[in-house]
Amino acid sequence: MTKFLLTVHVLAAIVAVGPVTVATSLFPPTARKALAAPGESRHHLALLHRICRVYAVAGVVVPVFGLATANTMGVLGDTWLIVSIVLTALAAVVLAALVLPWQGRILAGVDEGDGGTAGARATVRLAMVTGVFNLLWAAVTVLMIVRPGSTTGA
């Protein structure tokens, strides 16, 4: 059962978290292009925002199966797992409370033709927050692979 849970957990991370990470990274530069020439990149911007929203919801599977896997492995109290849970929760908050709403505002600004200086500043802030989001996921990935104190010998 542990192998099945771990397989679903890893596949869900690849299929759900991977696209969100890429789409969030591509959004700020695409937004800058769309703000400079609204007609050309608007549909790409909308697609990236939709990918972020849809795959963020699908990404809920990752911690659910991760916790189930940890439970069957008996590592729920391990420090590396607790840190991973905290970082995952923080990444989810950053995505839901900052990245997605800011993407929506920037997309609305492109639709209204209201780019200008405010739009440019918003894309810079979004790029910074997106970087934080991606670093959080990178840290979780490292913890999942290294697992301090694991018996894998790696």
HELIX and SHEET records of a PDB file:
HELIX    1   1 THR A    2  ALA A   12  1                                  11    
HELIX    2   2 ALA A   13  VAL A   17  3                                   5    
HELIX    3   3 GLY A   18  ALA A   36  1                                  19    
HELIX    4   4 PRO A   38  ALA A   58  1                                  21    
HELIX    5   5 VAL A   61  MET A   73  1                                  13    
HELIX    6   6 THR A   79  VAL A   94  1                                  16    
HELIX    7   7 LEU A   95  VAL A   99  3                                   5    
HELIX    8   8 LEU A  100  ASP A  111  1                                  12    
HELIX    9   9 GLY A  116  VAL A  146  1                                  31    
END                                                                             
